Amino acid sequence: MTCTKVQIARMNLWMIAWKAKQTPTPCGFERKGRMAMKRSLSVMMSSLLSMALLAAGPVSAYADNNENDNSIRSGKEATNSGVLKEHFIDSGTLAPLKRLDLDTVLKLALDYSLNYKLLTFKITALKENEGNLNKQKKKLDESASGGTGGSYTLPESLEEIQKKYEDFPEELLPSLYPMLETNAVVNRLISGIGSITDAMNKQLQGQRDQLILSLKQINIEQANTLLDLEEARIGIRLQMTSQYVELLTLKKQVSMNEAYLDVLKTDVKRAELMQEQGMTSAEKVTEAQREVEKQEQQLTQLRNKYRLALAQLCLDLGVAYDPDIELGDLNEFSPQPVTPMNRERILEKSFEMKRQWNSIILAEQQKSHTDAANEDQEDYLETNVRIAEQQAEKTRIDLNKKIDQLYSNQETAYQAYQNALKDLSNAQLDVQHITVRYNNALVSRHDYEKSSFSLTQQEAKLELARLQLYVAQRAVNALEDGFIM
């Protein structure tokens, strides 16, 4: 007895119906069975077609229209012969100011800081990228195929049929050989589809693992950027305080040197008068004139430094440069000795140590979320963790040195201020003594005025020492807030 290919296919469906206790004839079937077979073949062909398309790779939606189009959509690129447009290089209109003080400087600096703005943009970009990766991961999760594709097989021998269908009529067994051959072919096809599905699922899992790792990396980068943002805020305040104090220092040095220049000019007049009276030589007059020239040169240099420092400060603040801007003095500041904070507490708050901690976490995540291809890659990932840990230890040692240096700088500045106080007190006693002698006509007016100027110099030195101590104190405050420069 022979059966056609159609009959063999029908025989497979009859096996399923037999298990359900139905009794169709081997070569005659219901329309329902034929429809089930068509649906099965349709699903199988669709799966094969989808796999072929996936294997062929992505197709560009613009391949036909833009095949040879490599032009830059945003405009012409900059070249050696080209000239940039004014709107790209123009700084815009800067706000004019007539007076600056430290509070105004700190506010403007934070509002205008480009680095601070870039960090805020970076945080926004990282959040957007995080959302993008989450959507990609969601698509991968939805496209994953459950289970393996080749878990089910058709019987390929009479023994398997008898074992599976215990009450199958023995007289029908010989007619099943063609069907068993077909089953073997179908099983190999199912096995192939299962292997392809398993390979695709493995590839999707690898992509999913990479996305998970990328998301963790973005979370670490967001945490680091937030640390950078707060560190930048403290750093900007400290940097601008230092710049403003430097500007005040230069301004006071200019004033003191202008006063000293007047004293030197008085020395020249006195020398010329004494020469006319035959009480000194022309050489003394020349020496006095040379001292005036040196002081004028030094004063010119100081004025240039002041103008440059003022111009740079104006650019940092986004205000128009004006050499006649009035500078306000510092707020009331009473110098006091500093008691160092606990070292471990400082390191706990340190932005740099927090970043090192995040680096270790990132290295460990890379190790745990990477399916190493071999032992060398496993060793490489483990070594990266050790490198991160060693770098953190090195940073800890370096920061301890900086902590010692900053506290030492503050102590040195405080001692310099104390010394300036003593020098001023001594200068005041000297002026009191010479004033008594001057009132008793024991010293000349010229010597008296020079001694009085010494007192002015010591007062200026005390103020300069106070300014330097102010900066050193602010550096210690920043240190204790986690900013260790």
Residue, then its C-alpha position, 0 to 999 in steps of 0.5 A: m500500500t502506498c500513500t502520496k505526499v499529501q496523504i503522508a502529511r495528512m497521516n501526521l495530522w491523523m496522529i494528533a487526532w488519534k491521541a485526542k481519541q478521534t478516528p478519521t481514516p488515514c487518507g481522509f481528513e476534516r477541513k479543520g486539519r488542513m487549515a491547521m497544517k497551512r497555519s503551521l507551514s505559514v508560521m514556519m516560512s514566516s520565521l525562516l523569512s524573518m531570520a533571513l532578513l535579520a541575518a542580512g543586517p539593517v537596511s538604510a531608509y535613505a539608501d536610494n535617495n542619499e546614496n552619494d550625499n555626504s554634504i554637511r547639512s548644518g552649513k559649510e565647514a571652516t577652512n584655512s581660506g575661510v573667515l568665520k562669521e561675526h555672530f560666532i566669535d562676537s562676545g556680545t554686549l557686556a554689562p557696564l559696572k562702576r563698582l565691584d565688591l566680593d559678594t557681587v563678584l561671587k554671584l556674577a562668577l557663578d552665573y556667568s561661569l561657562n564651565y558650570k553651565l557645561l556641567t549642567f548641560k552634561i547632566t541633561a545629556l546624560k539623563e537623555n542618554e539614559g532614557n534612550l538606553n532604557k528604551q533600547k533595553k525595553k525593545l530588546d526585552e520585548s523581542a526576546s524569544g522564550g525558551t529554545g526552538g528545538s525542544y519538540t520532535l516528531p516520532e521517527s521510528l515505529e517504536e517511538i509511535q508505539k511508545k507514544y500511542e500505545d493503542f495504535p493499530e499494528e496493521l497500520l504500522p507498515s504504512l507509516y514509513p514514508m511519514l517517518e522519513t518526512n518526520a526526520v526531515v521536519n525534525r532536522l528543520i525544527s532543530g535548525i530553527g531552534s539553533i538559530t533561535d538560541a543563537m539569536n537569543k544569546q546575541l540579544q542577551g549579550q546586547r542586553d547585558q551591554l545595555i545594562l552595563s552602559l546604564k550602570q556606567i551612565n549612572i556612575e557618570q551622572a553621580n560623578t558629574l553631580l560631584d563635579l558640579e558641587e566641586a565647581r561651585i566651591g572651586i569657583r568661589l575660592q578662585m574668584t575670591s583669590q582673584y579679587v584679593e589679588l586685585l585688592t593687593l595690587k591696588k594697595q601696592v600701587s597706592m603705597n608705591e605712589a606714596y613712596l614715589d612722593v617721598l623719593k621726589t622729596d629726597v631729590k628736592r632736598a638733595e638739590l637744595m643741599q647741593e645749591q648750598g654746597m652741603t652735598s655733591a652732585e653725585k648724591v643728587t644723581e643717586a636720588q634721581r635714579e631712585v625716583e626713576k626705578q620707583e617710577q618703573q616699578l610703579t608702571q609695572l604694578r599699574n599694568k599688572y593691576r589693569l591686566a588682573l582687572a581686565q581678566l576679572c571683568l571677562d570672567l564676570g561677563v562685565a565691561y572692562d573699565p580701568d576706573i571701576e571702584l573696588g570695595d574692601l573685604n567684609e569684616f574679617s577677624p583673623q583667628p587660629v584654625t583648629p584642623m578638622n579630623r583627617e578621616r572626616i575631611l577625606e569622607k567629604s572629599f569629592e576626589m575620594k568619592r570619585q575614586w570610590n565610584s571608579i572602583i564600583l564601575a570596575e566591579q560592575q564591568k567585571s560582573h556584567t561581562d561574559a568573559a570569552n577566556e581566562d585572559q579577559e577574566d584576568y584583565l577585568e580583575t586587574n582593572v578592579r585592582i588598578a582602581e583600588q590602587q589608584a584610590e589608595k594613591t589618591r588618599i596619600d596625595l590628598n593627605k599631603k595636600i591637606d597638610q600643605l593647606y593647613s600649613n599655608q594657613e598657619t604660615a599666613y596667620q603667623a605672617y599676620q601676627n608678625a605684621l602686627k608686631d612690626l606695626s606696633n614697633a613702628q608706632l613706638d618709633v613714630q612716637h619717639i621721633t615725634v617727641r624729638y621733632n617737637n624738640a627740634l632734634v630732627s629735621r622735618h624730612d627725617y620726621e616725614k620719612s619716619s611717618f611714612s615707615l608707619t604707613q608702610q607697616e600699616a599697608k603690610l599688615e593689610l596685605a598680610r590680612l588679605q593673604l590670610y583671608v585667602a588661606q582661611r577660605a582655602v581651608n574652609a573649602l578643604e573642609d567642605g571636600f574641595i582639596m586643591 
